[in-house]
Amino acid sequence: MKALMVMAAAFLMAGCNGEVEPQAEADAEEKESVFDPMTDQLDKAKKVEAQAMQHKDDVDEALKDADGEN
């Protein structure tokens, strides 16, 4: 019985060494998730919004310059 307990303890200690393989971490970061299409769409929307705001700022500046010449 003692031998069985010692073997069980040895297996538990060997299985819990706490080291993580570097390749496993890299694979976890590169995996696609179910949310990727949604986050891609949000990124595209933010880019379009930035372009629209830049265009608005350009038009506002042009109107300000045109209004100042009169």
C-alpha positions in Angstrom: 0.0 0.0 0.0 2.8 2.4 0.8 4.5 1.6 -2.5 1.3 2.6 -4.3 1.0 5.9 -2.4 4.7 6.7 -3.2 4.2 5.9 -6.9 1.0 8.0 -7.0 2.9 10.9 -5.4 5.8 10.5 -7.8 3.5 10.6 -10.8 1.7 13.7 -9.5 4.9 15.5 -8.9 6.3 14.6 -12.3 3.1 15.7 -14.0 3.1 19.1 -12.3 6.5 20.4 -13.1 5.1 23.9 -14.0 7.1 24.3 -17.2 5.2 25.4 -20.3 6.5 24.6 -23.7 7.3 27.8 -25.7 5.8 26.3 -28.9 2.5 25.7 -27.1 2.3 29.4 -26.1 3.0 30.6 -29.7 0.4 28.3 -31.1 -2.2 29.5 -28.6 -1.6 33.1 -29.7 -1.9 32.4 -33.4 -5.1 30.3 -33.3 -8.2 31.9 -34.8 -11.2 32.4 -32.7 -14.9 32.6 -33.4 -14.7 36.3 -32.8 -12.1 37.1 -35.5 -14.6 38.0 -38.2 -16.4 40.3 -35.8 -13.2 42.1 -34.7 -12.0 42.3 -38.3 -15.3 44.1 -39.2 -14.8 46.5 -36.3 -11.3 47.3 -37.4 -12.5 48.0 -40.9 -15.3 50.2 -39.6 -12.8 52.2 -37.5 -10.6 52.8 -40.6 -13.6 54.0 -42.6 -14.7 56.3 -39.7 -11.2 57.8 -39.6 -11.3 58.4 -43.4 -14.7 60.0 -43.1 -13.6 62.3 -40.2 -10.5 63.3 -42.2 -12.7 64.2 -45.2 -15.0 66.2 -42.9 -12.1 68.1 -41.4 -10.8 68.9 -44.9 -14.2 70.2 -46.0 -14.6 72.2 -42.8 -11.2 73.8 -43.4 -12.0 74.6 -47.0 -15.3 76.2 -46.0 -13.5 78.2 -43.3 -10.9 79.4 -45.9 -13.6 80.2 -48.4 -15.7 82.1 -45.8 -12.6 84.1 -44.7 -11.9 85.4 -48.3 -15.3 87.1 -48.6 
